[in-house]
Amino acid sequence: MSDHFSGPIVIDDPAADITDFYAFPSPERPGNLVLIMNAFPMATAQAFFSDVVTYRFRLRPLFRSAGKFLHGPAEHTIEVRFRDGPSVTAVQKGTVITSDGCEAGFVTGEPLELDGMRVFAGLISDPFFMDVQATIRTDLSGKLSFNEKGTNTLQFRDVLTIVVEVEAASIVERFEGVTLVAAVAETIVARRGKPIRLERVGRPQIKNVMLSNTTRDPKGVELRDLYNKEDAFSLSRDYRPLYEARLAATLAFFDALDGATAWPPAADGRHPALDLLMGDYLVLDLSRPFAPGGFLEIERAALEYRSHATAGGRWLDDDILDEMLTLFVNNGSGKRLGDGVDGPTKPAALVFPYVREPNRRTDLPMPAFVEN
């Protein structure tokens, strides 16, 4: 799935397991930026946010350079923390703190608005959609194994969400007028006064699709826990070659699925998209208005050495698997590929908090890939 169960460590702590990350201009209030972090896969009404984990959004300015992005040192952060959940009701109290000095308390299940910032946290219908089994079949067989009508593995599932909406102007000012930004979501804990990263998410499917198959490169090791602990803006020199090898092997796997070569190697032998994907963050332009379907548009524009046309980022209803399949398999030069699942259980709303009410289903069986 997108980032559900994305490593052995977070599987043991579902409240720290980020399932998805979204960043997009507000469709309701132009000039605002919306950041959404979902956690706790297959959550129920008894699921709570962790009271020891900090849920953090990070933003940095970006600059385009030769088909990839370089990030600046300035950073804007938004941190959300929760108190221990009560034993009777599903209500928790939380606090949101921004790096520009805004702080506010809120209660789960109730939208908060304060000084131009809006916050919501609580149980919702999982907005992700994907035919997981068809993706696994493709991975194991080396052949495209999707049907025109797929099965949404996330149908009627719920997750916990954190939605934060802020004015973009103050962020652009902090970044000295740069409107192109990188965005990541993280869960961290403090140990002896130092933050330890449990998980991070930029683009979807990087860990569960691009890095998960240990048979693709000679090292053959589980990389996702290592990858989760890394700073998205400062990868370790020791482990970066491992990530690059796995990503390069997976990109080559996808390019071969249709029997044609859409991605001839660059002069140095590297996959043309490798460096771009190693910068694992959502890329969005805060000067552009809301429009669905912008996922990977700015990245594609960088690879094609052209100007981008959208805000990029990721909207709740963007069909990210279809976009990634089409890009990696045929580089957009053939037919659009997909898993046959075109929308979530409940389409997103165009008004805050944009996510939808939970399904509260108690009769759903455990997905086969989880049991296995």
N, C-alpha and C positions, 0 to 999 in steps of 0.2 A: 504494500500500500504506500501512499505518498511518503509519510515518515512514521507511520504507526509501527511500533515494535522494531525500531531501527537500531538494534544492538542488544547484546546480552544484558548489559547493565540496566538499561532503562526498562527492559521487560520486567525486572524485579521491582520496579517502582513506577507504576503507571501514572501517578500524579506528576512525575517529572518527565514523562514521555511526551514530547511534542509530536502531535499527529500531523499538523499542517501549519503553514505560515502564509499570510496574505498581506499585501500592501498595495493600496490603490488610492487615487484621489476620491474624495467623497462625491457620490452622485447627487447627494442632497444639498451639500453646502460647498460650492466651488471655492477653491483656495484652502481647503482642509485636506489633511492626509489621514488615512485610516490604516491602522495596523491591527492585525488579528492573529493571535496565537491560540491554537487549539491544543489541548492535552488530554490525557487519560483515555486511550482507545477503548471503545465499547463501554463507556461510562454508564452508570445507572443513577437513579435518584439518590443513592447512598454514596456516590462518589464525591470526594472533597479535594480541593486544592491543597497542596502541601503547605504546612506552616513552617517548614525549614528551608524551602526552596524559594529563590528569587526568580521571578519570571521577567526576563529583560529583553527589550528591543534596543537595537543599536543601529545608528545611521551614520554614514560617512560620505563626504563628497567624492564624486568620481570624475575622471578625465579619460577621454578616449585616446588610445595610442596604438596604431598599427594593428587594428583588428581585435584589440583587447582593451581592458580597462585598468587604470591605475587609480588607487584611492588616496585621498589626502589624509593627514593626521588628525584633523578636527573630528570631533565625535559628538553626537547628540544621543542621549540614552533616556529610556523610560523604563523604570523598574516598578514591578507590582509584587506586593507581598500580602500574605494572608495569615490570619490567626487561626488557631485550631478550630475545627468545625464542632458545633454542638452535637450532643448525643441524640437529640429528639428531632430537630428540624434540619433542613438542608441549607440553612443560611449561614454564611461566613462573613466576617468583616475583613476588609482589605484596605490597603493604602497604595496609592500610585504616587511616584516621585519622579520628576523629570530633571534632567541635568541643568535646565535653565531656572530652577528654583521653585517650580510649582509642586505642591503637595496637597493631596486630598484623600479623605477617607470615603469609603463606599461600602455597600452591602450587596452581596451576590443576589442576582435576580432583579435588581432595581437599577435602572439607568441613572447615571449621575452626570450633571453638567455644571461646570465651574470655571469661570474666567476663560471661556472659549474652548475648554477641553471637555470631552465627553468620554465616559467610561461605562462599560458594562461587563459583567462576568457572571457565568452561570452555566447551567446545563442546556445544551442545544442539540438539534439534529445535525449529525455529522455532514458537512457540506461536500466532502470529497466523494468522488465516484470513479469506479474502476472495476474492470473484470480481472481480479487478481489471478484466478486459476488460468485464464487464457494467457496472461503474461508469463506465468510459471511454465506453461506448456511451450511457449515460444522460447524461453530461456533454455529449457532442457532439450528440446528437439532441434534447435537451430533453424527452425522454419516459422514463418509467420502463422500463428495458430489462433487468430481472432475470427469471430463470427460477425456477420452484419448486425445481429441482435445479440448483444452480450448480456451478462448478468452482473448487476451492480453488487459487489461483495459488501458494500457499506449500506445497502438499502435498510432503512429503518434503524440504523445504529445512532448512538448519541455520543457526544464528547463534551468536555468542559471547554469553555471559551473565555478569552480575555480580549475585549475590543477597546481600543483607545483611539480617539480621534482628536487631532490637534491642528492648530493653524500652521500652515506650511511656511508662512512668511518669516517667522522667527527662526526656523531651521535654516532657510536660505540665507538669512542675514548672518547667522553664526558661521555658515560656510562661505562667507564673503561673496555672495551672489551666485554661487554655483547651484544649479537646479537639478543636475543629474546626481542621483544618490544611490548608494548601496545600502540594503537593509537586511538584517538578520535577526533571528529570534533565538534566545538561549534560556536554558534553565541552569542556575548555578547555586551552590551552597558555600557557606563560609566555614573554613576549617582553620582554627588558630589564627583568625583574623585575615586569612587569605581566601579569595574566591576560587572555587574549584568548579569547572564547567562540567556539567553532566551531559548536556546535549546542546547541539546547535542546529539550526535549519536555515538555509537560504533558499535555493531552488528545490522543488519537490523531486523525489525519486533519485536523488544523487546517491544516497546510502542504500536504499532498498532495491534499486535496480542497477545503478552504475557501479557500485562498490561491493555488492553483496556476494557475487559468485566467486568463490575462492579458487576455482579451477581454471580461471582465465589467464593467470600469469604464473611464472615459475615459483614465486614466493608462496602463493597459495595459503595466505593467512587471513584470519578474520580482522578486517580493518576498521569496522564501523565504530567500535568503542574508542579506538585511538583517534579516529577522525572527529568524533563528537567532542573530545577534550581539547581539540585544537582551536586556537583563535582564528576565526575566518579571515582576519586581516593580517595575520602573521603566522603562517604555517612553519612548523619546525623543519629545519634543513635535513634532519635525520630521516624523517618519515615522509617528506614530500615525494621522493622518488617512488615510494611504495604506492602512494595515491595515484601518481601520474601513470605508473605501469598498469594499474588496474583499470583506470579510466580509459587509457589508450586501447587496451585489449577489448574493453566493452564497446567502445566506439567502433572498433574494427568489426566486432561481432554484428552490430546493428547494420553497418554499411553493407555487410555481405548477405543480409537476409533476403534481399530481392534479386541476388545474383548479378548485380551491377555495381560498379564503383562510382559512388557519388562524391567521395571525399578523397581524391588523390593526395598523397602525402605532400607536405610542404618541402621546400628545398633542404631543410634539416632533417627530413624523415618523420617529423611529428604530424599528428592529425591536426588539421587546421583549426579545429574547435577545442583542442585540449587546453590551451592556456586560458581561453575564455571560461571554460567550465571549472578550472582550478580556482578561479575567483568565485567561490560559491556563495552568492548573495542574490537577492532580487534586485534588479536594476530598474529604477523608475525616474521619470522626469517630473519634478514638482511644478513645472510651468505649464504642463499639458492638462487638459480637462479629462474628466472621467469618460471612459469608453470601454466596454467589454471586449475581450479578445486580444488584449495587448501583451499577453504572456509571451516572452522571448522575442518580441518584435524589435526591441532595442538591441538585443544581442545579435539577431540576424542582420540588422542594419550595420552593426560594427563589422561583422564577418564579410559583408558585401561592400564595405567602404562607402556607404551612403548615409544620408541623414535619416534619423528615425522619424516616424510619423505619429507615434502614440505616446501615452504616459508609461507604457510598459507595465512593470510590476506584475501583480496577479490578482485578478478579480475572483470572487467566490465561485462563480459559475464557469470560469474558463476551463476548457477541456484540455488540461495540461498533458495528459497521456497522448492524445492524438497529435498535439503540437510537437511533442518530443519525438514520437515515433516517426512522424513525417520528416522532421529535420534530420534525425540521425540516420534514417534508412535511405532516403533519396534526396536529402538537402532541398526539399521543396520543389524538385524538378519533375516529380511524377505525381501520381494520384495521392490524395490525402489519405493517410492510413489512420486506423483507430481500432479500439477494442469493442466497438458496438454499444458502448454506454455513453450517452450524450448529455446527461444531466444528473443532478443529485436527487436525493429523496424529496427535498423541498427546495425549489428555486430560491435564490437569495432575494431579499427585500431591497428596495432602493432608498429606504429610510433607515436611520439609526435604530438598532445596532447592526442592521444588514443581515445578520444570521437569523435562523428560524427556530421556532419553538421545538422542544424535544419531542421525540416519538414515544418515549417511556414504554418500550416494548420489553416484555419479560419472557416472551416465548421463542426468542430467536436462538437457533443452535450455534454452537461455536463454529466459526469458519474452518474449513478443512485445512487451510494452510497454517492456521494457528495450532491446531491439534497435532500437525505433523512436525 
